[in-house]
């Protein structure tokens, strides 16, 4: 399963749909964001996805983590949001 990568200019509704779809199919999702704008969009998308999934009777919980990511030879620190069902 791939990581859902969020940018500062990502559409929250599109990311929320991706989160909900991955949760329905795999019962687990990893969301990754680098930078304040991207983390903001990821969290807003997570809130929207929570609402989408509650309509299907799926409750979720999120655990934030730091993760190091190699981008073009440079190590950057990202926020990873690990999403699991309750």
N, C-alpha and C positions, 0 to 999 in steps of 0.2 A: 504494500500500500504506500502510495506517495504522500509526501508532506504537502499540505495546502500552504502555499507561499503567498503572503499578503504584502502589497506595496502601499505606500501612502496614498496613491491615486486609485486603488482598487475600489470597485463599487461594492458597498456593503451588502446589498441584496444578492448580488452574484456570489459573493463569498459565503453568505449565509446559506444559500441554496446548495453550494458545494459541501459545506459542513454537514447540513441535514442529509444530503444524499449519501455521503460517506458513512455517516452514523447509521443510517438505515441499512446499508449494505454490509458494513464491516464491524459495526458495534464499537468502533474506536476511530478517533481522528486526531491527527497532529497538525497544528497550525503554527506557522513560523513567520515572524516579523522582525525586521531590523529597522530601528529608528522609531522615534516618538509618533510620527504620523502613521506609520504602518501598524504599530501596536494599537493606536487609537482605532483604526479601521478594523483591525482584527477583533478587538473587544466588542465594538458595536455590532459586527457581523455575528459574533457568538451570541449576543443577546437576541438578535433576530432569529437565529437558528434555534435557540432554546424555545422560542414561541412556536416555530414551525413544528418542532418535534413534539411539543406538549400536545398539539392537536392530534397527533398519532399515539398519544399515551406513553411517549418516551421521555423520561426525565434524565437530565445529564448533569455531570459535575465536571469542573475544569481545574486542572492543576498546572500552575505556571512554573516554568523552569528556565534557567539560562542554558544556552547551548552555543558552543563555538562552531562557526561555519567558515569554511575556506572559500573565499571569493577571489578568483584570479590571483591566487598565491598569497592573499592577505587573509589573516584570521580576524573575523568580526564576531562580536557577541550578539546573539539573537535571543529573542524571547520565544520560547516554544510553549504553546498552550496545548496540554494533553487533555483530550475530552473523552470521557467514558460514561456509560449509562450508570445510573444510581442503582 
